[in-house]
Amino acid sequence: MNFDQTLIDTLIEEAQNSRKYRDLDIPRATLLDILTHESQRSNSRKELEDKFRKSLHNIIAPYLEDINYPVETVALKNLHDQNPSEADLKSWCKKRMSLHASSRERLPYLDTFYQTITAAIGTPNTILDLACALDPLGLPWISLSQSTRFLAYDIHKPRLLFLQTFFNSFYPNASAIHQDILTDIPTQSADCAFFFKEAHRLEKRRPGGNRVLFEGLDVKWLVVSLPAKDLAGHHSLQDYHSTLIQKTIQGKPWHLTTSLAGDELLFFIQKHD
């Protein structure tokens, strides 16, 4: 059903100014994409509003963590002033990564995780970190040259401001970019793109979205990670997530290899030599 543009604008403004989402500064493109999709499945204003709120919550819920980024940014600046050793920097990053569910789960096998990646793809000169969350705090575990470019994409503005301070302090060739990778696929050429623990959520948001994203990226390698078990740790998700990735790249002349690092499946998709 076609809805008046005034209604679309009103719903976007209400979401942007809501108590729940206003601090995130969600890109307008993200909200418009959700509304465009849901308007095709709604037959009334109320149905559209209900579907929009539900879909928005499902997409943004993983971002609704309890982290005070302004406070953490001050702590980060203090750390930089202390000229920390590599060990001190890693310790600080681990404590902050423990505040976010996704990165916290990776802490027990952090070394193995990044060693597995570099063993498979070598040391990239340019890396895109898609829907990055706090994953860039894992940079101290990757042996990067001073010239390596690292571009981190996310839709959570306060988090990105914190990460940019982290980059300015320790990784001057890194940048935090406020961008929805589905509505605005990055065009930057790169040796590889990291896409950690998000492919299943992207596919839920938009069936076929992973294939569109993977096709649109100008990268040699795609490094995709997905949980090997459910949140409770009772059921294996290896077959389910392996099938998701295999279907995503079906018919493409890309080479796929798979590894297991801790509780994460790692899919190495080589798009070209």
N, C-alpha and C positions, 0 to 999 in steps of 0.2 A: 504494500500500500504506500502511496506517496503522501508524505506529510509536509506541512507548511514549513518553510525555512525558519520562520520565526520560532516555531516550536523546537526545532533542532537547536537553534542558537540558545534558546532558553534553557534547555536541558543541559547543554554543554556548560553554560554559565553557572547553573546551579551546582553541577558536579565540581567545577573548578573552585567554587566558593564555599563548598560544604565543609563542615568541621572535620569530617573524616578524611577528605582528600586535599584540602586547600594547601597544606604545607608541602605536598609532593610536587606541585606544579606539573601535573600530567599534561603532556603535549596535546594540543587541540586536535592534531591529526589522529591520535589514538582514540579520543572520545568520538570524533566524527566517524571513524572507521567502525566502531562498535555500533553507533546509531544507524549508520548506513546498512550494516548487516542485519540488525534487528528490525529495521523498518520493513524489510522484505518479508519478515515472518510475523508481522503484527497487523491486526485488523482494526485497532482502535488506539486512541491516545494512551489510555490506561495500560493496555497491553504493551505498548512500546515502552512506556515509563518503567513498568515492572521488569521487562526483559532487559532493558538498558541497565537498571540498577543491579540486577543479578549478574549479568555478564561483566559489568565493570568490577563488581566485587570479586568475581572469580579470577579475573585477570590481575587485579591490583592486590588482592589479599596477601600474596607472598611478600609484597613490599611493605606491609604494615607491621614493621618490627618496632621494638621499643629501644631505639638507639638515639641518644641525644647528640646529633652530629655537630652542632656548634661547640658543645663541650669537648667532644672528641677531637675536633679541629684544634682547639686550644692546646690539648694534651699533645697533639702531633707537633705543633710548633715548638712546644717545650722540649720534646724529644729531639727535634732537629738541632736546637740550640746546644744540646748536650753532646753533639757530634758522636752519636752512638756507634758501637762496634757492630759488626754483622750479626753477632749473637744477640746483642741487645735489640737490634731492629727486628730480628725474627721473633724474639720473645714478645715484643710490643705488638707485632702484627698478629701473632697467635691469640693474644688476649682479645683483640678487637674482632678477629674472625670468629671467636667463640660466641659473640653476641648475635650472630646471624645463623639461622638454622642450617642453611645449605653449606656454608663454609665450615661451620662447627663440626658437621658430620665427617668432613674430610681431614680434620686435624690428626687423627691417629695414623694416617698413611700419607701425609703430605709429601714427604720426601719421595716415596715410591711413586706417587701420582705424577709429579713433574719429571722424575727420572724416566718413567715409562713414555711420556710424551716426547722428551728430547731424544730418547733412544730411537723413536720411530720416525721423527721428522727432522732431526738435527736442530741447529740453532737458527731460528728465523731472523731476518733483518727487519721485517714489519709484521706486527701481530694486531689483529682485530679481536677484541674481547666483547662478544655480543651478549646483551642482557647481562651485564657483568656482575651485578650485585657487589659483594665485597671480595670477589675472586682476585682482583688486582693486588690485594694485600699478599698474595702468594708470589709476587715477583721476586722477593729475596731468595726463593728456592729455584729460580731459573737462572742459569748462567748466560746473561745477556751482555752483549758488547755495549759500549757507551753510545754507539751510533744507532742502536736498535730503536725503532719507532713502535710505540704501543698505544693503540687507540681503544679506549673503553667506552662502550655505548650502554646507556640505561635511560629509563624514563623517570627515575627518582632524583629530582633536582638537589635536595639537601645532601644526599649520598654522593652525588657527583661533585659537589663543591668540596666535600671532605676529601674525596679521592684526588681532586686536582691539587689540593694542598699537599697531599702525600706525594704526588708526582713532582710538584715544584720543589719539594724538599729533597727527594732522593732519586727521581727518574725524570730528568729535565726534558727528555724526548718523548714523554708520554702525555696524553691528553684525555680528558674526560668529556664525553660528548652527549648532550641531552637530545636523544633521538629514539624514536620507535623503529626498531629494525624491520618490522613487518610492513608498516605503511611507508617507510622511507629507507629502503635497503641501502646500506653503505656502498658507495661507489669506489672507495679507496682500494687500489690494488695492494695486495699483501701476499706474503709468503704463506700465511696461515690465518685462520679464524678459529678462535675458541668459542664453543657454544656449550656451556656446562649446565646440566640439569634443567634445561628449559625446553628441549624439543617436544617433550610430551605435553607441556602446557601450551606451547604454541600451536600444536596440532589440535588441542581441545578448543582453543580460541578460534582457529580457522582451519578446518579440515583441508589438507593440501598445502597449508602455509609453509611447512618446512621445505617442500619441494620448490616452491616459488622463491624462498629465501636462498636455498642452496644454489639454485640456478643463477640467481642474480648476483651472487658474490664473485668478485674478481680475485680469487685466491687459488694458490696451488694446493693447499691442504685445508681440509675442514676437520677439526678435532672436536668431536661431539661426545659428551659424557651423559650417562643416564644412570639412575640408581639400579643396582643389581638386586635389591630387595625392597619390600614395602617399608613404610615408616616404622612399623612395629618389628621388622626384621624376621617375620614369620614365613613370608612367601617370596619365592624367587620371581624376579621380574625380567630375567635374562632373555627368555624366549619372546616375551611380549615386546620388550624394547628393541631386541634385535630385529624382529619382524617390522616394527615401525620404521627403523632406518633402512632396511632392505626395500620396503615398499616405496620409501621416499626417493630412493635413487634408482629404482627399477627402470631398466631401459637406457640408462645413462652409461657412457663409456668411461666410467670412473672406477677406480680400484679401491676396494674396501678391505681393511683388516681390522681385527677386533682384539682388544686386550682387556684384562681385568686388573684394576688397581684398587686394592682395598675393597670397598663396597660399591665401586663405580665401574660400570662398563665404559670402555673408551673405544670409540669408533674413529678410525683414521681413514678419511675419504680423500683420496688423491684425485683431483680434478684434471691435472695435467702435469707433465714433466717439468 
